[in-house]
């Protein structure tokens, strides 16, 4: 996340605001996963000759220890030497900390919550589905991808538990769990910045946009939908929170065939030949079962999530999603659904 400040907020004589601003600055220093837009408040920290003056500020004098003053000066000097890249500006969320809520500014107390509360990805199965997220993140952060630095940042957030999964125990509970989180005090006024939901489409074919989860899409889009249209599958800034419905039937349909053949030893030569003969669309909406891969539902739920954590290239995911790329508005280009998912998650880090 990129954090800017309205300089006027530093003129506040409200001790609660002063204290909270101090905590925000220390969090930015200590976590070092967010980006501070130094230019937005350069005059708070440096005079016109670029001499450091923040030690004279009441926030530093009252709310920082002498060690924190020293550490923050070193942190700021390092940050001022590093520009926030266009890649980060394109894909990370940007908030402005200030007291003018009518100008889309975030009050310091809410900004502090945004920076300190863990972000949540709401999934149908907190263990299995999270392995899918971790797996694609690991592969795209270690491969020679265009947006590798974004995925490395996301991978670090997952590793450090800055972002975590929220289990809802099945698609039927996803809106209930989402609403429960929204209603919690910890996410009050900040849930749009901290929550995301992802769920299976359970579609049986690629014809049209038929999904049994129309009510879920209506919930996240905060509107009644008479007939599902292509645009309804896309997240918009006016939606309740960031969300994603999978293009393919289920998570299992994203496993590349070469990985599937290597890991599921029960697949017979005949079943392998049959799967290899299918089109990409057919593989997208197939229901894996005993008849086509030699294992039943319980084994599928146990084995498939582990496959996402196996060592294979992000290119295998790219190939598996090549035929249904999506338009990325930020950069005016087509990308795979895998990247789309990761970039959506990056918005809540």
C-alpha positions as CSV (number, residue, x, y, z in Angstrom):
1,X,0.0,0.0,0.0
2,X,1.2,3.5,-0.8
3,X,0.6,6.1,2.0
4,X,0.4,9.8,1.4
5,X,-0.5,12.5,3.9
6,X,-2.3,15.8,3.7
7,X,0.3,18.0,5.4
8,X,-2.4,19.9,7.2
9,X,-3.1,16.9,9.4
10,X,0.3,17.4,11.0
11,X,-0.9,20.9,12.2
12,X,-3.6,19.3,14.4
13,X,-3.3,20.0,18.1
14,X,-5.5,17.1,18.9
15,X,-3.4,14.8,21.1
16,X,-5.2,11.7,19.8
17,X,-4.4,12.6,16.2
18,X,-0.8,13.4,17.1
19,X,-0.4,10.1,18.9
20,X,-2.0,8.2,16.1
21,X,0.2,9.9,13.4
22,X,3.3,8.9,15.5
23,X,2.1,5.3,15.6
24,X,1.5,5.3,11.8
25,X,5.0,6.6,11.1
26,X,6.5,3.9,13.4
27,X,4.4,1.2,11.8
28,X,5.6,2.3,8.4
29,X,9.2,2.1,9.6
30,X,8.8,-1.2,11.5
31,X,6.9,-3.3,8.9
32,X,8.7,-1.9,5.9
33,X,6.1,-3.5,3.6
34,X,4.2,-0.3,2.8
35,X,5.4,2.7,0.8
36,X,5.4,6.2,2.2
37,X,5.1,9.1,-0.3
38,X,7.7,11.3,1.1
39,X,7.0,14.1,-1.3
40,X,3.5,14.6,0.1
41,X,4.9,15.8,3.4
42,X,8.6,16.6,2.6
43,X,8.3,19.9,4.3
44,X,7.4,18.2,7.6
45,X,10.7,16.3,7.6
46,X,13.1,18.6,5.8
47,X,13.7,22.3,5.4
48,X,14.4,24.0,2.1
49,X,18.1,23.1,2.4
50,X,17.1,19.4,2.9
51,X,18.2,19.4,6.6
52,X,16.3,16.9,8.7
53,X,14.0,18.9,11.0
54,X,11.4,16.3,12.2
55,X,13.1,15.8,15.6
56,X,11.8,19.3,16.4
57,X,8.2,18.3,15.6
58,X,6.0,17.8,18.6
59,X,5.1,14.3,17.3
60,X,8.7,13.2,17.4
61,X,9.6,15.0,20.6
62,X,6.6,13.7,22.6
63,X,5.8,10.3,21.1
64,X,9.1,8.9,19.9
65,X,11.8,7.6,22.1
66,X,15.4,8.8,21.4
67,X,16.1,5.5,19.7
68,X,13.0,5.7,17.6
69,X,14.0,9.2,16.6
70,X,17.3,8.0,15.4
71,X,15.9,4.9,13.7
72,X,13.1,6.9,12.0
73,X,15.6,9.5,10.6
74,X,17.7,6.6,9.1
75,X,14.6,5.0,7.7
76,X,13.4,8.2,6.1
77,X,16.7,9.0,4.6
78,X,16.8,5.6,3.0
79,X,13.2,5.9,1.8
80,X,13.8,9.4,0.3
81,X,16.5,7.8,-1.9
82,X,14.2,5.2,-3.4
83,X,11.4,6.2,-5.8
84,X,8.1,4.5,-5.8
85,X,8.1,2.7,-9.1
86,X,5.4,3.0,-11.7
87,X,4.7,-0.7,-11.2
88,X,3.8,-0.1,-7.6
89,X,1.8,3.0,-8.4
90,X,-0.2,0.9,-11.0
91,X,-1.0,-2.1,-8.8
92,X,-0.9,-1.1,-5.1
93,X,-3.7,0.8,-3.4
94,X,-3.0,4.4,-2.6
95,X,-4.5,6.2,0.4
96,X,-4.2,9.7,1.7
97,X,-4.2,10.2,5.5
98,X,-5.9,13.4,6.5
99,X,-9.0,14.7,8.4
100,X,-11.1,15.7,5.3
101,X,-13.3,12.7,4.7
102,X,-15.2,14.6,2.1
103,X,-12.0,14.7,0.0
104,X,-11.6,10.9,0.2
105,X,-9.0,11.2,2.9
106,X,-8.6,8.5,5.6
107,X,-8.7,9.7,9.2
108,X,-5.5,8.8,11.1
109,X,-7.3,6.3,13.4
110,X,-8.7,4.4,10.4
111,X,-5.4,4.6,8.6
112,X,-3.7,3.1,11.6
113,X,-6.2,0.2,11.5
114,X,-5.6,-0.3,7.8
115,X,-1.9,-0.6,8.4
116,X,-2.1,-2.9,11.5
117,X,-5.1,-5.2,11.0
118,X,-4.5,-8.4,9.1
119,X,-6.0,-8.5,5.7
120,X,-8.3,-11.4,4.9
121,X,-9.0,-13.5,1.7
122,X,-12.3,-15.2,2.3
123,X,-12.3,-18.6,0.7
124,X,-14.6,-21.7,0.7
125,X,-11.9,-23.8,2.4
126,X,-9.3,-22.0,4.5
127,X,-6.7,-24.7,4.3
128,X,-7.1,-26.1,0.7
129,X,-7.9,-22.9,-1.1
130,X,-5.1,-21.0,0.7
131,X,-2.6,-23.6,-0.7
132,X,-3.8,-22.5,-4.2
133,X,-3.2,-18.9,-3.4
134,X,0.2,-19.6,-1.8
135,X,1.2,-21.8,-4.7
136,X,0.5,-19.3,-7.5
137,X,2.1,-16.5,-5.5
138,X,5.3,-18.5,-4.9
139,X,5.5,-19.4,-8.6
140,X,4.9,-15.9,-10.0
141,X,7.2,-14.3,-7.4
142,X,10.1,-16.6,-8.3
143,X,9.6,-16.6,-12.1
144,X,10.8,-14.0,-14.5
145,X,7.5,-12.2,-14.6
146,X,6.9,-8.6,-15.6
147,X,5.3,-7.9,-12.2
148,X,7.6,-10.0,-10.1
149,X,8.2,-7.3,-7.5
150,X,4.5,-7.0,-6.8
151,X,4.3,-10.8,-6.3
152,X,7.4,-10.8,-4.1
153,X,5.7,-8.2,-1.9
154,X,2.6,-10.3,-1.7
155,X,4.5,-13.5,-1.0
156,X,6.3,-11.7,1.9
157,X,2.9,-10.5,3.3
158,X,1.6,-14.1,3.2
159,X,4.8,-15.4,4.8
160,X,4.7,-12.8,7.6
161,X,0.9,-13.4,8.1
162,X,0.1,-9.8,7.2
163,X,-2.5,-11.3,5.0
164,X,-4.3,-14.6,5.7
165,X,-7.2,-16.8,4.7
166,X,-10.7,-16.8,6.3
167,X,-12.5,-20.1,6.0
168,X,-16.2,-20.0,5.4
169,X,-16.8,-23.7,5.2
170,X,-18.3,-23.8,1.7
171,X,-19.8,-21.5,-0.9
172,X,-23.1,-21.3,0.9
173,X,-21.6,-19.4,3.8
174,X,-19.4,-17.0,1.9
175,X,-21.7,-14.0,2.1
176,X,-22.5,-14.6,5.7
177,X,-18.9,-14.8,6.7
178,X,-18.1,-11.7,4.7
179,X,-20.9,-9.7,6.4
180,X,-19.8,-10.9,9.8
181,X,-16.3,-9.6,9.1
182,X,-17.6,-6.3,7.9
183,X,-19.7,-5.9,11.1
184,X,-16.7,-6.5,13.3
185,X,-15.2,-3.5,15.0
186,X,-11.7,-4.4,13.8
187,X,-12.8,-3.8,10.2
188,X,-15.3,-1.0,10.8
189,X,-14.8,1.8,8.2
190,X,-11.8,-0.1,6.6
191,X,-13.3,-3.4,5.3
192,X,-13.0,-2.2,1.7
193,X,-9.2,-2.0,2.2
194,X,-8.7,-5.3,4.0
195,X,-11.1,-7.9,2.7
196,X,-11.4,-9.9,-0.5
197,X,-13.5,-13.0,-1.4
198,X,-12.7,-15.7,-4.0
199,X,-15.0,-18.6,-4.9
200,X,-15.6,-21.3,-7.5
201,X,-17.9,-20.6,-10.4
202,X,-19.2,-24.2,-10.4
203,X,-20.1,-23.6,-14.1
204,X,-20.6,-26.7,-16.2
205,X,-19.5,-25.2,-19.5
206,X,-18.2,-22.1,-21.1
207,X,-21.4,-21.2,-23.0
208,X,-22.9,-18.0,-21.5
209,X,-22.4,-16.9,-17.9
210,X,-24.5,-19.4,-16.0
211,X,-23.5,-20.0,-12.4
212,X,-25.5,-21.3,-9.5
213,X,-24.0,-18.5,-7.4
214,X,-26.0,-15.5,-8.8
215,X,-27.0,-14.4,-5.4
216,X,-23.4,-14.2,-4.3
217,X,-22.5,-12.0,-7.2
218,X,-25.5,-9.8,-6.4
219,X,-24.3,-9.5,-2.8
220,X,-20.8,-8.4,-3.8
221,X,-22.1,-6.0,-6.5
222,X,-24.7,-4.6,-4.1
223,X,-27.5,-4.8,-6.7
224,X,-30.2,-7.1,-8.0
225,X,-29.3,-8.8,-11.3
226,X,-32.1,-10.1,-13.5
227,X,-29.8,-12.0,-15.9
228,X,-26.1,-12.5,-15.4
229,X,-24.0,-10.7,-18.0
230,X,-20.3,-10.8,-18.7
231,X,-19.7,-7.5,-17.0
232,X,-21.3,-8.9,-13.8
233,X,-18.3,-11.2,-13.4
234,X,-15.9,-8.2,-13.1
235,X,-15.1,-6.5,-9.9
236,X,-15.8,-2.7,-9.9
237,X,-14.7,0.0,-7.5
238,X,-18.4,0.5,-6.4
239,X,-18.7,-3.2,-5.3
240,X,-18.9,-4.1,-1.6
241,X,-15.3,-5.4,-1.4
242,X,-12.8,-6.8,-3.9
243,X,-14.0,-10.2,-5.0
244,X,-13.3,-12.9,-7.7
245,X,-15.3,-15.7,-9.1
246,X,-13.2,-18.3,-10.9
247,X,-13.6,-18.6,-14.6
248,X,-13.0,-22.4,-14.5
249,X,-15.4,-24.7,-12.6
250,X,-13.2,-25.2,-9.5
251,X,-9.7,-24.8,-8.2
252,X,-9.0,-28.3,-9.3
253,X,-9.4,-27.3,-13.0
254,X,-6.4,-25.1,-12.8
255,X,-3.9,-27.9,-12.2
256,X,-1.8,-28.4,-15.3
257,X,-2.2,-31.8,-16.9
258,X,1.5,-32.6,-16.6
259,X,1.3,-32.0,-12.9
260,X,-1.9,-34.0,-12.6
261,X,-0.3,-37.0,-14.4
262,X,2.8,-36.8,-12.3
263,X,1.0,-36.7,-8.9
264,X,-2.1,-38.9,-9.4
265,X,-0.6,-42.4,-9.8
266,X,-4.1,-44.0,-10.2
267,X,-4.7,-42.5,-13.6
268,X,-4.7,-45.3,-16.2
269,X,-3.2,-45.0,-19.7
270,X,-6.7,-44.9,-21.1
271,X,-7.8,-42.1,-18.8
272,X,-4.6,-40.2,-19.6
273,X,-5.3,-40.4,-23.3
274,X,-8.9,-39.3,-22.8
275,X,-7.8,-36.3,-20.8
276,X,-5.2,-35.3,-23.4
277,X,-7.8,-35.5,-26.1
278,X,-10.0,-32.9,-24.5
279,X,-10.0,-29.2,-25.5
280,X,-9.0,-26.5,-23.0
281,X,-12.7,-25.6,-22.6
282,X,-13.6,-29.2,-21.7
283,X,-10.8,-29.4,-19.2
284,X,-12.0,-26.1,-17.7
285,X,-15.4,-27.5,-16.7
286,X,-14.7,-31.2,-16.2
287,X,-15.7,-32.7,-12.9
288,X,-12.7,-34.8,-11.8
289,X,-13.8,-38.1,-10.3
290,X,-13.2,-41.9,-10.0
291,X,-14.1,-42.4,-13.6
292,X,-11.6,-40.0,-15.2
293,X,-8.6,-39.9,-12.8
294,X,-9.2,-43.0,-10.6
295,X,-9.8,-41.2,-7.2
296,X,-12.9,-40.0,-5.5
297,X,-13.9,-36.6,-4.0
298,X,-12.2,-37.1,-0.6
299,X,-8.8,-37.9,-2.2
300,X,-9.3,-35.1,-4.7
301,X,-9.8,-32.6,-1.9
302,X,-6.7,-34.0,-0.1
303,X,-4.3,-34.3,-3.1
304,X,-5.1,-31.4,-5.4
305,X,-4.3,-28.5,-3.1
306,X,-0.9,-30.0,-2.4
307,X,-0.2,-30.0,-6.2
308,X,-0.3,-26.2,-6.2
309,X,2.6,-26.1,-3.8
310,X,4.6,-28.6,-5.9
311,X,7.7,-27.3,-7.9
312,X,6.6,-26.4,-11.4
313,X,6.9,-23.2,-13.4
314,X,4.4,-20.3,-13.5
315,X,4.5,-20.9,-17.2
316,X,2.4,-24.0,-16.7
317,X,-0.3,-21.9,-15.1
318,X,0.0,-19.4,-18.0
319,X,-0.4,-22.1,-20.5
320,X,-3.4,-23.5,-18.6
321,X,-5.1,-20.1,-18.7
322,X,-3.9,-18.9,-22.1
323,X,-7.3,-19.3,-23.8
324,X,-9.2,-17.1,-21.3
325,X,-7.1,-14.1,-20.7
326,X,-8.6,-11.0,-19.0
327,X,-8.2,-7.3,-19.6
328,X,-6.1,-5.4,-17.1
329,X,-7.3,-1.8,-17.0
330,X,-4.3,-0.5,-15.1
331,X,-1.8,-1.3,-17.8
332,X,-4.2,-1.7,-20.8
333,X,-3.2,-5.3,-21.6
334,X,-4.3,-8.8,-21.4
335,X,-3.1,-11.0,-18.6
336,X,-3.8,-14.5,-17.3
337,X,-6.4,-15.0,-14.7
338,X,-3.6,-16.1,-12.3
339,X,-2.1,-12.7,-12.5
340,X,-5.5,-11.0,-12.1
341,X,-6.1,-12.9,-8.9
342,X,-2.7,-12.0,-7.4
343,X,-3.1,-8.4,-8.4
344,X,-6.5,-8.2,-6.7
345,X,-5.0,-9.6,-3.5
346,X,-2.2,-7.1,-3.7
347,X,-4.8,-4.4,-3.4
348,X,-5.5,-5.4,0.2
349,X,-1.9,-5.8,1.4
